[in-house]
Amino acid sequence: MIELKNLTKNFGDLTAVDDVSLSIPKGEFFAVLGPNAAGKTTTIKMITGLIKPTSGKVTVAGFDVQEEPLEVRRRLAYVPDFPFLYEKLTPWEFFRFMGQMFKMPEEKIQSTGRELIPMFNLEPFLRKPIEGLSHGTRQRVAIASALMHDPEVFVIDEPMVGLDPHHARVVKDVLKKRSKEGMTVFLSTHQLSVAEQIADRIGIINLGKFMAVGTLDELRKRSGSDGQLEDTFLAITREAANLSEERSAEALSE
């Protein structure tokens, strides 16, 4: 459902994503972990078509992101860590706007809204301008509206930012349920517990490369750790940091 083939992105002399290849099948819940500046958000922006790769290719639902962007956007939803919302609109007006963008019939917009609004506990805020809502409430509005058109692929960056524990659980439950029903989820997070609880597979990225990809058990075996994901994550990223230091030392000695 998501295919990355030899994907590279350079910003001048900086290689943010370095020759990444990855395949994520339909219905998989895939979580990406990595330290700051590891390449997570750059990868997401290439998947969603917001930036162009220096080289390589991304396909979503069988369509090339660069060559067939409209076909990709019909099938994909994207929620960044700080989503853009039209602040003068109310949440209900924003839901209707999103539905109309995807050419949903009014009856379908209404029925989908009746399903999603209580699911995300948004009833008290429907008629209030978005500009007056808390960050956590805005995040729930963004996630619910992104689900309006029933996307085949859902890409989300740091979904739990600003959410209280109750609503964080709601978001995790909704996304997990949708993935079991066939929606592919690509989630980037710094919260290891989120990946540990709900991901089918986890990718650990550092220095622009996926250092390890697999189930939690597979990653534990890869790192020689039998503890929590935190231990596994630290072992794998430490290995990458050591390799980077060795290469830097070699380059300086030449």
C-alpha positions, 0 to 999 in steps of 0.5 A: 500500500505504501512503497518507498524505493531507494528514496533519498532527500538532500538539502544541500550537503545534508542527506536527510533521507538516505536511499530508503526502501520500505514496503508497508502492506494494506491494513498494517499499522506501521510506527516510525521511531527515531531521535530528533533530525533522524529523517522521520518528518522528511520521509512523511513529507515525501510520502504525502507529496509535500516535498519532492525526493532528490531521487527514488520513488514513492507509491501509495495505493499503487499510484506514483506520488509525484506523477499521479498526485491527485489519485494519491490524495483521494486515497490518503489522509495526513495529519501533521504534528501541528495541523492547519485548520481554518480558525474562523470556521467551527468544527462542524463547518470544517467537517463539511468543508473537508467532506465537500473537498472530497466530493462527498454527498451531503447525506454522507457528510452528515452520517459520517459526522454523526459517527465521528463527532461522538467518537472523538467527544467533540459535541460541546465544541461543534458550534464554537470557532476553532480559534478558541479551542485548545490544542488538544481539541484542535488535534481531535478535530484534525484527526476526525476530519481527516477520517471523513472520506474514509482514506485507504492510507492514514499518515500521522505525525506525533498524534498524541501531542496535546492530548490528555490520557483519555483522548490519547486512548481514543485516538489509539483505539480508533486508528487501531480499529481502522487498521484492522478494517483495512486502512494502512496507518503510517505513524511517526512518534517519539512516544515509544509506548504508543508504538509498543502498544499498537503497531504491527511493525516498527521502523527505527530510523536514524541518520536518514536510514532505517536501522531496523524494521520488524515486529517488537519481538524481531527488534528485540532479537536484532538488538539482543534485548529482551526488555521494553522497547526503550531498551531496544530503541536505545541499543539500535540508535547507539549502534548507529551513533557509534558507526557514524562516529567511526566514519567521521574519525576515518574521514578526518584521518584521511 
